[in-house]
Structure formats: C-alpha cells, structure tokens
Amino acid sequence: GARAAKRLACGGPVRPPESPKQFPMDHLNTLNAALERMDHLRKDKGDALNEQRPEMSGWSAAQHLYHVALATDLALSCVATILAGTSPRVRHDLPKSELFAQLLARGSFPTGTQAPRLVIPPATINLDFLEQELATASAAAAKFQGQDLSQVTGRIMHEILGGLDAQEWLAFAQMHGTHHLNIAEGLAS
C-alpha cells in the first residue's frame, strides 16, 4: 500500500565509505551496478516499462530510467569538466554544499522533488533510445574507474544543491540513480 510506495520512493541507504580515497570508487562501483540493473530491467520488462502507475509515481518505470540516464551523463560530464580544470564553470570560490552534505548523511533522496527541466522525460520512452542513453551513461562512468578524485579541486554548481566537487558529483549520480532505480523496479514489479 501507501507504506510500501513511500519506502519504494525513498531509495536504499548508501553505506559510508571505508576511507576518503575509497569514497568515489564505492559510489562508482554502486553506480555501475545500478546502471547494469537498469539495463537488465529494460531487457526483461520491455514495453511494460511505459505503463503508468499513478498511485505509486507520476512517472512510468521507463521515465525514471530515462531520467537517470540523462542526469547521470550530465553529472559525470561535470566530473570530467572539474578534472580538466579548464572550464569557466569550474569555480574555486564555491563553499561546500551543506544541503548535499545532509543528503549524503541521510543516505537517500527525498521524494517529490521537481526535476530540472533539462532532465524531465517525455511521456513515452522509446526503449531503443533508452538503451542508447543507458549505454552512454555506463561509458561515461567507465572513464573514472581507478581514478583518485580525492585531490581534485574546484566545484560546479548544481541547480538545487549548490557547488559540488568531483567526488560529490559522482556520489550524487550514484545516490540519484539508486533512488530512481528502486522506484522503477517497484513500478515494474
């Protein structure tokens, strides 16, 4: 019922990292696993992913997956931009985001937050295009495997959360992806 839907919408907890250096790789490994689960869900459920279940969510499972693919690609492009350090978007005067620190401590995203316009999915998702978008997000994540982001400086603004550094953008991508994957799996069951 409503209790299960609320639990479903909150996403799972994120375990704290073993050490600061391990922090980004824990999030990257969890993100990679989530992207893989999303692709399996796409293959297993097919067109049923576009079915609406308004009693559980305003979006279909396919819309959640598409939203994650887009948002993950954008978040990881922010990591790459910070690593390159040459864009005017990378700022060294932005304070640490207290809001993101609270989300990280909580370990999950709240429900009911309005997505930025750029990553709002269309009403019906083309599943071939979803496959491509998930592959693009997975390829973007693979670029950071084994990289130490702990010494990288600079932040890029997130529309809602404020300035995030490379590690925080990676943690955001993982937490956000896991949150929406949990909802999509519940909608598809």
Backbone as CSV, one residue per row, in Angstrom:
resi,resn,N_x,N_y,N_z,CA_x,CA_y,CA_z,C_x,C_y,C_z
1,GLY,0.793,-1.182,0.000,0.000,0.000,0.000,0.840,1.252,0.000
2,ALA,0.323,2.285,0.658,0.986,3.589,0.707,2.341,3.492,1.400
3,ARG,2.410,2.657,2.434,3.677,2.499,3.155,4.756,1.910,2.236
4,ALA,4.387,0.898,1.459,5.333,0.282,0.526,5.740,1.272,-0.553
5,ALA,4.788,2.053,-1.054,5.101,3.049,-2.085,6.056,4.103,-1.543
6,LYS,5.844,4.545,-0.300,6.741,5.534,0.290,8.133,4.943,0.476
7,ARG,8.217,3.712,0.973,9.503,3.054,1.169,10.196,2.899,-0.180
8,LEU,9.431,2.529,-1.185,9.948,2.344,-2.527,10.503,3.658,-3.069
9,ALA,9.811,4.741,-2.836,10.210,6.026,-3.397,11.430,6.618,-2.705
10,CYS,11.712,6.208,-1.492,12.834,6.790,-0.752,14.184,6.247,-1.177
11,GLY,14.246,5.114,-1.828,15.526,4.559,-2.241,16.234,3.901,-1.072
12,GLY,17.283,3.188,-1.386,18.024,2.468,-0.363,19.111,3.317,0.252
13,PRO,19.598,2.894,1.412,20.662,3.641,2.075,21.983,3.485,1.342
14,VAL,22.854,4.448,1.543,24.199,4.418,0.988,25.145,4.209,2.158
15,ARG,25.954,3.147,2.070,26.891,2.896,3.159,28.018,3.917,3.120
16,PRO,28.501,4.362,4.309,29.625,5.296,4.308,30.884,4.625,3.764
17,PRO,31.753,5.382,3.118,32.963,4.801,2.546,33.934,4.370,3.639
18,GLU,34.814,3.427,3.282,35.841,2.963,4.213,36.835,4.082,4.522
19,SER,37.216,4.848,3.506,38.176,5.936,3.671,37.872,6.995,2.628
20,PRO,38.393,8.239,2.820,38.124,9.281,1.821,38.560,8.890,0.407
21,LYS,39.684,8.177,0.270,40.122,7.771,-1.071,39.180,6.734,-1.666
22,GLN,38.578,5.906,-0.826,37.670,4.867,-1.291,36.307,5.450,-1.665
23,PHE,35.989,6.613,-1.113,34.692,7.264,-1.303,34.227,7.276,-2.757
24,PRO,34.993,7.836,-3.694,34.465,7.893,-5.058,34.332,6.520,-5.707
25,MET,35.243,5.597,-5.409,35.165,4.285,-6.052,33.994,3.472,-5.515
26,ASP,33.664,3.609,-4.233,32.467,2.952,-3.707,31.240,3.436,-4.466
27,HIS,31.138,4.739,-4.648,29.994,5.303,-5.364,30.022,4.902,-6.839
28,LEU,31.201,4.877,-7.435,31.302,4.494,-8.846,30.902,3.031,-9.042
29,ASN,31.367,2.156,-8.176,31.013,0.736,-8.293,29.512,0.528,-8.114
30,THR,28.917,1.234,-7.151,27.479,1.113,-6.928,26.702,1.695,-8.107
31,LEU,27.182,2.795,-8.670,26.549,3.395,-9.851,26.614,2.427,-11.029
32,ASN,27.770,1.824,-11.259,27.899,0.862,-12.364,26.934,-0.305,-12.196
33,ALA,26.823,-0.811,-10.977,25.895,-1.918,-10.716,24.451,-1.476,-10.954
34,ALA,24.109,-0.256,-10.549,22.749,0.260,-10.759,22.451,0.415,-12.248
35,LEU,23.399,0.932,-13.013,23.199,1.085,-14.453,23.014,-0.279,-15.123
36,GLU,23.746,-1.265,-14.651,23.591,-2.624,-15.179,22.200,-3.174,-14.853
37,ARG,21.741,-2.959,-13.613,20.394,-3.402,-13.226,19.333,-2.700,-14.065
38,MET,19.550,-1.418,-14.375,18.596,-0.674,-15.198,18.495,-1.293,-16.591
39,ASP,19.648,-1.674,-17.151,19.628,-2.263,-18.476,18.954,-3.633,-18.447
40,HIS,19.194,-4.415,-17.403,18.502,-5.711,-17.273,16.996,-5.502,-17.151
41,LEU,16.595,-4.498,-16.388,15.171,-4.190,-16.237,14.569,-3.824,-17.593
42,ARG,15.294,-3.024,-18.358,14.836,-2.641,-19.705,14.649,-3.875,-20.574
43,LYS,15.614,-4.786,-20.551,15.534,-6.004,-21.369,14.407,-6.918,-20.898
44,ASP,14.285,-7.081,-19.585,13.308,-8.029,-19.028,11.867,-7.561,-19.165
45,LYS,11.609,-6.288,-18.970,10.227,-5.797,-18.906,9.740,-5.181,-20.207
46,GLY,10.645,-4.712,-21.052,10.259,-4.178,-22.354,9.202,-3.087,-22.281
47,ASP,8.191,-3.203,-23.150,7.157,-2.170,-23.279,6.369,-1.936,-21.994
48,ALA,6.329,-2.924,-21.118,5.602,-2.757,-19.849,6.196,-1.623,-19.010
49,LEU,7.439,-1.252,-19.268,8.071,-0.159,-18.510,7.388,1.187,-18.750
50,ASN,6.682,1.320,-19.871,5.988,2.573,-20.169,4.604,2.662,-19.525
51,GLU,4.162,1.603,-18.841,2.849,1.631,-18.186,2.874,2.599,-16.999
52,GLN,1.837,3.410,-16.917,1.703,4.380,-15.825,1.076,3.719,-14.602
53,ARG,1.591,4.039,-13.425,1.013,3.581,-12.155,0.928,4.794,-11.243
54,PRO,-0.020,5.698,-11.505,-0.083,6.981,-10.792,-0.256,6.847,-9.284
55,GLU,-0.748,5.718,-8.815,-0.876,5.532,-7.361,0.501,5.388,-6.703
56,MET,1.529,5.098,-7.505,2.881,4.925,-6.968,3.840,6.040,-7.367
57,SER,3.656,6.601,-8.573,4.590,7.607,-9.071,3.948,8.380,-10.217
58,GLY,4.363,9.595,-10.388,3.901,10.406,-11.507,4.572,10.018,-12.818
59,TRP,5.624,9.215,-12.752,6.341,8.758,-13.938,6.257,7.244,-14.048
60,SER,6.348,6.744,-15.268,6.453,5.304,-15.501,7.872,4.854,-15.143
61,ALA,8.073,3.539,-15.076,9.415,2.998,-14.823,10.380,3.448,-15.918
62,ALA,9.924,3.433,-17.168,10.785,3.858,-18.279,11.186,5.320,-18.135
63,GLN,10.266,6.165,-17.694,10.597,7.577,-17.491,11.649,7.745,-16.390
64,HIS,11.539,6.975,-15.321,12.549,7.032,-14.256,13.923,6.634,-14.803
65,LEU,13.968,5.565,-15.579,15.249,5.097,-16.123,15.846,6.110,-17.097
66,TYR,15.007,6.678,-17.944,15.472,7.681,-18.908,16.010,8.915,-18.170
67,HIS,15.276,9.356,-17.171,15.694,10.499,-16.358,17.068,10.237,-15.741
68,VAL,17.259,9.043,-15.193,18.552,8.701,-14.582,19.663,8.694,-15.617
69,ALA,19.408,8.119,-16.781,20.441,8.076,-17.819,20.890,9.485,-18.197
70,LEU,19.938,10.388,-18.389,20.286,11.768,-18.727,21.028,12.464,-17.593
71,ALA,20.487,12.353,-16.387,21.090,13.040,-15.237,22.477,12.485,-14.918
72,THR,22.656,11.179,-15.073,23.961,10.572,-14.809,24.992,11.068,-15.807
73,ASP,24.615,11.113,-17.077,25.535,11.608,-18.092,25.936,13.058,-17.793
74,LEU,24.979,13.879,-17.389,25.289,15.275,-17.045,26.185,15.368,-15.816
75,ALA,25.880,14.588,-14.785,26.693,14.622,-13.561,28.126,14.183,-13.852
76,LEU,28.264,13.136,-14.644,29.613,12.646,-14.943,30.362,13.589,-15.880
77,SER,29.644,14.340,-16.703,30.327,15.355,-17.514,30.846,16.479,-16.612
78,CYS,30.162,16.721,-15.494,30.673,17.694,-14.524,31.956,17.182,-13.876
79,VAL,32.009,15.884,-13.562,33.243,15.298,-13.016,34.383,15.494,-14.015
80,ALA,34.146,15.170,-15.279,35.178,15.312,-16.311,35.623,16.764,-16.464
81,THR,34.677,17.686,-16.404,34.991,19.109,-16.531,35.840,19.582,-15.361
82,ILE,35.515,19.138,-14.157,36.313,19.505,-12.981,37.714,18.920,-13.106
83,LEU,37.821,17.667,-13.552,39.135,17.041,-13.734,39.978,17.817,-14.740
84,ALA,39.368,18.257,-15.842,40.099,19.023,-16.860,40.523,20.383,-16.315
85,GLY,39.663,20.966,-15.481,40.005,22.225,-14.814,40.117,23.445,-15.695
86,THR,39.680,23.373,-16.927,39.866,24.496,-17.850,38.593,25.274,-18.147
87,SER,37.456,24.808,-17.683,36.186,25.467,-17.982,35.903,26.588,-16.981
88,PRO,35.302,27.680,-17.451,34.896,28.734,-16.518,33.794,28.271,-15.554
89,ARG,33.162,27.127,-15.861,32.151,26.574,-14.945,32.783,26.051,-13.659
90,VAL,34.078,25.689,-13.720,34.776,25.182,-12.538,35.184,26.379,-11.694
91,ARG,34.660,26.373,-10.470,34.916,27.512,-9.574,35.611,27.019,-8.314
92,HIS,36.500,27.866,-7.825,37.239,27.538,-6.607,36.766,28.377,-5.424
93,ASP,35.776,29.221,-5.671,35.262,30.101,-4.619,33.919,29.635,-4.050
94,LEU,33.437,28.497,-4.504,32.143,27.999,-4.027,32.331,27.213,-2.732
95,PRO,31.492,27.481,-1.746,31.602,26.722,-0.492,31.052,25.301,-0.678
96,LYS,31.428,24.447,0.247,30.893,23.078,0.276,29.382,23.170,0.456
97,SER,28.648,22.346,-0.262,27.187,22.357,-0.193,26.712,21.679,1.093
98,GLU,26.126,22.460,1.969,25.583,21.899,3.211,24.376,21.004,2.918
99,LEU,23.575,21.389,1.931,22.416,20.586,1.562,22.847,19.203,1.068
100,PHE,23.887,19.167,0.230,24.355,17.872,-0.250,24.960,17.062,0.891
101,ALA,25.673,17.711,1.793,26.236,17.003,2.956,25.119,16.352,3.777
102,GLN,23.986,17.033,3.902,22.836,16.468,4.616,22.260,15.268,3.871
103,LEU,22.153,15.372,2.540,21.659,14.245,1.741,22.591,13.046,1.855
104,LEU,23.889,13.310,1.811,24.868,12.237,1.918,24.772,11.557,3.280
105,ALA,24.617,12.348,4.331,24.483,11.786,5.676,23.190,10.976,5.800
106,ARG,22.144,11.458,5.169,20.858,10.750,5.182,20.945,9.433,4.413
107,GLY,21.707,9.450,3.324,21.907,8.248,2.534,20.868,8.000,1.465
108,SER,19.913,8.905,1.307,18.888,8.728,0.280,18.284,10.075,-0.083
109,PHE,17.583,10.089,-1.194,16.926,11.306,-1.662,15.496,11.367,-1.139
110,PRO,14.992,12.558,-0.863,13.577,12.677,-0.503,12.716,12.519,-1.756
111,THR,11.462,12.233,-1.557,10.551,12.096,-2.696,9.890,13.434,-2.998
112,GLY,9.335,13.524,-4.193,8.545,14.689,-4.547,9.326,15.909,-4.994
113,THR,10.622,15.784,-5.200,11.430,16.918,-5.652,11.241,17.095,-7.156
114,GLN,11.066,18.312,-7.600,10.889,18.597,-9.022,12.234,18.472,-9.742
115,ALA,12.272,17.685,-10.792,13.486,17.527,-11.590,13.738,18.790,-12.403
116,PRO,15.015,19.139,-12.607,15.321,20.254,-13.512,14.760,19.960,-14.910
117,ARG,14.312,20.989,-15.586,13.655,20.879,-16.893,14.477,20.064,-17.900
118,LEU,15.775,20.211,-17.848,16.666,19.561,-18.804,16.588,18.029,-18.748
119,VAL,16.196,17.472,-17.600,16.189,16.016,-17.446,14.790,15.438,-17.180
120,ILE,13.758,16.216,-17.505,12.395,15.702,-17.388,12.109,14.834,-18.612
121,PRO,11.692,13.589,-18.391,11.482,12.678,-19.525,10.184,12.970,-20.274
122,PRO,10.121,12.569,-21.553,8.862,12.675,-22.294,7.851,11.672,-21.742
123,ALA,6.603,11.787,-22.169,5.518,10.931,-21.666,5.723,9.457,-21.996
124,THR,6.237,9.171,-23.180,6.506,7.791,-23.582,7.973,7.694,-23.982
125,ILE,8.627,6.629,-23.520,10.053,6.462,-23.778,10.266,5.414,-24.867
126,ASN,11.029,5.769,-25.872,11.454,4.837,-26.900,12.521,3.939,-26.257
127,LEU,12.248,2.644,-26.161,13.152,1.742,-25.437,14.488,1.531,-26.136
128,ASP,14.535,1.686,-27.455,15.823,1.622,-28.157,16.679,2.829,-27.781
129,PHE,16.030,3.979,-27.690,16.745,5.183,-27.293,17.179,5.076,-25.828
130,LEU,16.340,4.499,-24.977,16.708,4.281,-23.579,17.957,3.407,-23.498
131,GLU,18.013,2.371,-24.319,19.198,1.503,-24.345,20.451,2.318,-24.666
132,GLN,20.351,3.196,-25.650,21.487,4.041,-26.031,21.886,4.983,-24.897
133,GLU,20.893,5.583,-24.252,21.182,6.527,-23.163,21.834,5.829,-21.970
134,LEU,21.361,4.629,-21.638,21.983,3.869,-20.547,23.416,3.481,-20.910
135,ALA,23.644,3.110,-22.162,24.999,2.770,-22.614,25.918,3.990,-22.538
136,THR,25.396,5.153,-22.893,26.186,6.389,-22.811,26.561,6.694,-21.365
137,ALA,25.608,6.544,-20.454,25.890,6.780,-19.032,26.906,5.772,-18.504
138,SER,26.777,4.514,-18.900,27.728,3.485,-18.464,29.132,3.767,-18.989
139,ALA,29.231,4.193,-20.240,30.533,4.523,-20.823,31.161,5.719,-20.110
140,ALA,30.335,6.694,-19.760,30.843,7.856,-19.027,31.383,7.425,-17.664
141,ALA,30.680,6.526,-16.982,31.121,6.047,-15.667,32.424,5.264,-15.780
142,ALA,32.567,4.482,-16.835,33.769,3.654,-17.010,35.041,4.495,-17.102
143,LYS,34.924,5.717,-17.562,36.095,6.592,-17.710,36.760,6.918,-16.376
144,PHE,36.018,6.793,-15.282,36.561,7.193,-13.979,37.052,6.024,-13.143
145,GLN,36.922,4.816,-13.666,37.358,3.635,-12.916,38.840,3.757,-12.566
146,GLY,39.158,3.611,-11.300,40.542,3.642,-10.832,41.139,5.020,-10.642
147,GLN,40.395,6.066,-10.932,40.931,7.419,-10.764,40.772,7.884,-9.326
148,ASP,41.799,8.552,-8.819,41.750,9.129,-7.478,41.234,10.560,-7.606
149,LEU,40.014,10.777,-7.143,39.410,12.115,-7.227,39.580,12.905,-5.930
150,SER,40.264,12.324,-4.946,40.322,12.947,-3.626,41.129,14.244,-3.604
151,GLN,42.033,14.448,-4.546,42.857,15.660,-4.558,42.405,16.689,-5.599
152,VAL,41.349,16.379,-6.312,40.858,17.275,-7.366,40.128,18.446,-6.707
153,THR,40.434,19.651,-7.154,39.785,20.833,-6.582,38.858,21.473,-7.609
154,GLY,37.981,22.319,-7.104,37.028,23.024,-7.944,35.647,22.419,-7.803
155,ARG,34.648,23.269,-8.025,33.239,22.858,-7.910,32.464,23.404,-9.107
156,ILE,31.404,22.699,-9.425,30.448,23.166,-10.436,29.100,23.230,-9.753
157,MET,28.341,24.266,-10.069,27.031,24.465,-9.448,26.007,23.438,-9.926
158,HIS,25.304,22.881,-8.969,24.104,22.088,-9.233,22.932,23.041,-9.007
159,GLU,21.942,22.963,-9.864,20.802,23.887,-9.829,20.136,23.983,-8.454
160,ILE,20.070,22.882,-7.741,19.384,22.853,-6.449,20.356,22.706,-5.286
161,LEU,21.370,21.883,-5.450,22.251,21.514,-4.339,23.406,22.476,-4.094
162,GLY,23.717,23.334,-5.055,24.846,24.248,-4.883,26.118,23.658,-5.476
163,GLY,27.265,24.177,-5.030,28.549,23.767,-5.586,28.959,22.368,-5.147
164,LEU,29.222,21.496,-6.133,29.663,20.133,-5.857,31.032,19.910,-6.487
165,ASP,31.908,19.210,-5.742,33.204,18.847,-6.309,33.086,17.524,-7.068
166,ALA,34.183,17.050,-7.615,34.141,15.840,-8.454,33.614,14.628,-7.680
167,GLN,34.089,14.438,-6.454,33.625,13.304,-5.653,32.131,13.423,-5.357
168,GLU,31.691,14.641,-5.082,30.275,14.849,-4.755,29.376,14.642,-5.981
169,TRP,29.833,15.060,-7.160,29.051,14.803,-8.374,28.912,13.302,-8.604
170,LEU,29.982,12.555,-8.349,29.928,11.108,-8.506,28.979,10.488,-7.480
171,ALA,29.060,10.952,-6.236,28.146,10.460,-5.192,26.703,10.823,-5.537
172,PHE,26.496,12.033,-6.048,25.158,12.449,-6.469,24.615,11.494,-7.537
173,ALA,25.437,11.221,-8.557,24.992,10.337,-9.652,24.580,8.975,-9.098
174,GLN,25.367,8.450,-8.170,25.064,7.130,-7.608,23.799,7.160,-6.765
175,MET,23.699,8.115,-5.842,22.529,8.182,-4.963,21.258,8.433,-5.769
176,HIS,21.349,9.341,-6.718,20.214,9.688,-7.565,19.791,8.478,-8.404
177,GLY,20.778,7.802,-9.007,20.479,6.637,-9.820,19.840,5.515,-9.020
178,THR,20.377,5.255,-7.834,19.828,4.212,-6.972,18.406,4.546,-6.544
179,HIS,18.180,5.806,-6.214,16.848,6.273,-5.814,15.814,5.956,-6.897
180,HIS,16.107,6.368,-8.126,15.148,6.162,-9.219,15.073,4.702,-9.663
181,LEU,16.179,3.966,-9.574,16.137,2.544,-9.899,15.198,1.809,-8.951
182,ASN,15.287,2.115,-7.665,14.389,1.466,-6.698,12.918,1.738,-7.033
183,ILE,12.633,2.962,-7.431,11.249,3.299,-7.803,10.856,2.532,-9.064
184,ALA,11.739,2.544,-10.076,11.439,1.859,-11.339,11.224,0.365,-11.136
185,GLU,12.033,-0.256,-10.283,11.863,-1.692,-10.025,10.517,-1.968,-9.352
186,GLY,10.131,-1.116,-8.443,8.832,-1.280,-7.801,7.684,-1.092,-8.770
187,LEU,7.801,-0.131,-9.661,6.755,0.109,-10.653,6.651,-1.041,-11.639
188,ALA,7.773,-1.673,-11.929,7.801,-2.754,-12.921,7.409,-4.104,-12.336
189,SER,7.319,-4.192,-11.016,7.015,-5.499,-10.402,5.512,-5.785,-10.401
